Amino acid sequence: MVENSKIGMPTPLLEGQIYAGENWTNSSFDEHFNPNLNAPFGQPWTALQFIDTDCPYCVQMAEEMDTWSNQFDSNNLSNGMPEVEFFVSSTQLNISGHNSSREEIEAFRDKTSGHECAGSNCSTRPGSAHNLITYIDDLDQDNMVEWNITGTPTYSLVQPDGILAWNSPYPAIVWNASTNSPFFFQGDLADVIIQLIPFSVSLQ
C-alpha cells in the first residue's frame, strides 16, 4: 500500500517504458500532471494499478480493471461518466515462481496465449483485453520503491495536478481537492472515482 501520510501530497514520478497494444515506447511522465491546475478540474484524472502478472489476485482483478476502464473512458464524452486515464505499473515481486517479462506483460494486457500468468495461460485470465489501459514496465521495481508499494494489486487515484487523492486498501483516507482536506471513505476504486470526480457533460 501507499502510506496514507502521502494523501494530499504530490505523487512520485512514474518511470519505465509503456505499452498500449503496439510497441514499447519511451514516455516521460514529467508533463503528465500539471501542478498549476486548480479544482474543479476539467482534465481526466489518473487511475494507477500496481501488479505482478504472476500474482493470482492481480489476475482475478483483471476483469474489474477492464470494466472500470470502459466505464470511465476519458475518450468517451457521451457516457456522462467521470473521465479517467488508466495505467498499470507491472513489476516482478521477489517471490519464488514469479518470472515476469515484457512479453508476459503484453500477453496479460492483450489476453493472448504463449505465456503463463499465475500458473495459467494469460489468454484465459478473467475479462477482456485491456485496450484502454496503458502498461508500464516496472520489472526493476523502481516505481514500487518510489511509491512505497508493499504488495499487489494496489490502486491509486491521482488528481490532474499530480496530488494523490486516494490509495487502496480500503477503507482509507481520501483527499478532497475542493476543500483541500482529507475525509474517511469506504469503497473500491470505482466508488472513489464517482465520489471525487465530477461527471462529464456531453457536448453532443
C-alpha positions as CSV (number, residue, x, y, z in Angstrom):
1,M,0.0,0.0,0.0
2,V,0.9,3.7,-0.3
3,E,1.2,5.3,3.1
4,N,-1.8,7.4,4.0
5,S,0.6,10.2,5.0
6,K,1.1,10.9,1.3
7,I,-2.6,11.6,0.7
8,G,-2.9,15.2,-0.4
9,M,0.7,15.4,-1.4
10,P,2.4,15.3,-4.9
11,T,3.0,11.8,-6.2
12,P,6.4,10.4,-7.1
13,L,7.3,10.3,-10.8
14,L,6.5,7.2,-12.8
15,E,9.3,5.6,-14.7
16,G,9.6,2.9,-17.4
17,Q,8.7,2.3,-21.0
18,I,5.0,2.0,-21.8
19,Y,2.9,-0.5,-23.8
20,A,-0.5,0.4,-25.2
21,G,-1.0,-2.5,-27.6
22,E,1.7,-1.9,-30.2
23,N,5.3,-1.4,-29.2
24,W,7.1,-0.5,-26.1
25,T,8.0,3.2,-26.2
26,N,9.7,5.8,-24.1
27,S,7.5,8.1,-22.2
28,S,8.2,10.9,-19.8
29,F,5.6,11.4,-17.1
30,D,7.1,14.8,-16.2
31,E,4.3,16.5,-18.1
32,H,1.5,14.1,-17.4
33,F,0.4,16.1,-14.4
34,N,0.2,19.9,-14.2
35,P,0.8,21.3,-10.7
36,N,-0.6,24.7,-11.8
37,L,-4.2,23.3,-12.2
38,N,-6.9,24.1,-9.7
39,A,-10.0,22.3,-8.7
40,P,-12.6,21.7,-10.1
41,F,-10.5,20.1,-12.8
42,G,-11.6,19.9,-16.4
43,Q,-8.9,17.3,-17.3
44,P,-9.0,13.5,-16.8
45,W,-7.8,12.0,-13.6
46,T,-5.3,9.1,-13.4
47,A,-6.0,5.7,-12.0
48,L,-2.9,3.6,-11.4
49,Q,-2.8,-0.1,-10.5
50,F,0.4,-1.9,-9.4
51,I,0.5,-5.5,-10.3
52,D,2.7,-8.6,-10.9
53,T,1.4,-10.7,-13.8
54,D,2.1,-13.8,-11.7
55,C,0.1,-12.6,-8.8
56,P,-3.2,-14.6,-8.5
57,Y,-5.1,-11.7,-7.0
58,C,-4.0,-9.4,-9.9
59,V,-5.2,-11.9,-12.4
60,Q,-8.6,-12.1,-10.6
61,M,-8.9,-8.3,-10.7
62,A,-8.2,-8.0,-14.4
63,E,-11.9,-8.2,-15.2
64,E,-12.6,-5.3,-12.8
65,M,-9.9,-3.2,-14.4
66,D,-11.5,-3.9,-17.8
67,T,-14.9,-2.8,-16.5
68,W,-13.6,0.3,-14.9
69,S,-11.5,1.5,-17.8
70,N,-14.5,1.2,-20.1
71,Q,-16.9,2.8,-17.6
72,F,-14.7,5.8,-17.1
73,D,-13.1,6.0,-20.6
74,S,-11.7,9.6,-20.9
75,N,-12.3,9.5,-24.7
76,N,-16.0,8.7,-24.4
77,L,-17.6,12.1,-23.6
78,S,-21.0,10.8,-24.4
79,N,-21.3,8.3,-21.5
80,G,-21.6,11.1,-18.9
81,M,-19.2,9.4,-16.5
82,P,-16.1,10.8,-14.8
83,E,-13.1,10.9,-17.1
84,V,-10.1,8.8,-16.0
85,E,-7.0,7.5,-17.8
86,F,-5.9,4.1,-16.6
87,F,-2.3,2.9,-16.2
88,V,-0.9,-0.4,-14.8
89,S,2.6,-0.5,-13.4
90,S,3.7,-4.1,-13.8
91,T,6.5,-5.4,-11.7
92,Q,8.1,-8.8,-10.7
93,L,7.8,-9.5,-7.0
94,N,10.6,-11.2,-5.2
95,I,8.6,-14.4,-4.8
96,S,9.6,-17.9,-5.9
97,G,7.8,-18.8,-9.2
98,H,7.3,-15.2,-10.2
99,N,9.1,-14.8,-13.5
100,S,7.6,-11.9,-15.5
101,S,8.8,-10.3,-18.6
102,R,7.8,-7.7,-21.1
103,E,6.3,-10.5,-23.3
104,E,4.3,-11.7,-20.4
105,I,3.1,-8.2,-19.6
106,E,1.9,-7.9,-23.2
107,A,0.1,-11.3,-23.0
108,F,-1.6,-10.2,-19.8
109,R,-2.7,-6.9,-21.2
110,D,-3.8,-8.2,-24.6
111,K,-5.1,-11.5,-23.2
112,T,-3.1,-13.6,-25.7
113,S,-1.5,-17.1,-25.4
114,G,2.1,-18.2,-25.3
115,H,2.8,-17.1,-21.7
116,E,1.6,-18.1,-18.2
117,C,0.1,-15.6,-15.8
118,A,-0.1,-17.0,-12.2
119,G,0.2,-20.6,-13.5
120,S,-2.4,-20.4,-16.3
121,N,-2.3,-19.3,-19.9
122,C,-2.6,-15.5,-20.0
123,S,-5.3,-15.8,-22.6
124,T,-7.6,-17.4,-20.0
125,R,-7.5,-14.6,-17.4
126,P,-10.8,-13.0,-16.5
127,G,-12.1,-10.1,-18.5
128,S,-11.3,-8.8,-22.0
129,A,-8.2,-7.3,-23.4
130,H,-7.2,-4.1,-21.7
131,N,-7.4,-2.0,-24.8
132,L,-8.0,1.2,-22.8
133,I,-5.1,0.7,-20.3
134,T,-1.5,1.7,-20.7
135,Y,1.0,-0.7,-19.1
136,I,4.3,0.5,-17.6
137,D,7.4,-1.7,-17.4
138,D,8.4,-1.7,-13.7
139,L,10.2,-5.1,-13.7
140,D,13.1,-3.4,-11.9
141,Q,10.6,-2.3,-9.1
142,D,11.6,1.4,-9.3
143,N,8.0,2.5,-9.2
144,M,7.2,0.1,-6.4
145,V,10.0,1.6,-4.3
146,E,9.2,5.2,-5.1
147,W,5.5,4.8,-4.3
148,N,6.2,2.6,-1.3
149,I,4.2,-0.3,-2.6
150,T,4.4,-3.4,-0.4
151,G,2.0,-5.8,-2.2
152,T,-0.1,-6.3,-5.3
153,P,-2.6,-5.4,-6.5
154,T,-2.6,-1.9,-5.2
155,Y,-4.6,1.1,-6.5
156,S,-4.1,4.9,-6.5
157,L,-6.2,7.7,-7.9
158,V,-4.3,10.9,-8.8
159,Q,-5.7,14.4,-9.5
160,P,-4.7,16.1,-12.7
161,D,-2.4,18.4,-10.7
162,G,-0.4,15.3,-9.5
163,I,-1.8,15.2,-6.0
164,L,-2.5,11.8,-4.6
165,A,-6.2,11.6,-3.8
166,W,-6.7,8.0,-2.7
167,N,-5.0,4.7,-2.5
168,S,-6.0,1.2,-1.5
169,P,-6.6,-0.8,0.7
170,Y,-10.0,0.5,1.6
171,P,-11.5,1.8,3.8
172,A,-9.0,4.7,3.6
173,I,-8.4,8.4,3.8
174,V,-9.4,10.3,0.7
175,W,-8.3,13.8,-0.3
176,N,-10.9,16.4,-1.3
177,A,-9.4,18.8,-3.8
178,S,-12.3,21.3,-3.4
179,T,-11.8,21.7,0.3
180,N,-8.1,20.8,0.5
181,S,-8.8,18.4,3.3
182,P,-9.0,14.7,3.9
183,F,-12.0,12.6,4.7
184,F,-12.7,8.9,5.5
185,F,-14.3,6.9,2.8
186,Q,-15.1,3.2,2.3
187,G,-15.3,1.8,-1.2
188,D,-13.3,0.5,-4.1
189,L,-11.7,2.4,-7.0
190,A,-14.9,2.9,-8.9
191,D,-16.7,4.1,-5.8
192,V,-13.9,6.7,-5.1
193,I,-14.0,7.9,-8.7
194,I,-17.7,8.5,-8.6
195,Q,-17.3,10.2,-5.2
196,L,-14.5,12.5,-6.2
197,I,-14.6,13.3,-9.9
198,P,-17.3,15.5,-11.5
199,F,-19.4,13.7,-14.1
200,S,-18.6,14.7,-17.6
201,V,-21.1,16.7,-19.7
202,S,-21.7,15.6,-23.3
203,L,-21.1,18.2,-25.9
204,Q,-23.2,16.3,-28.4
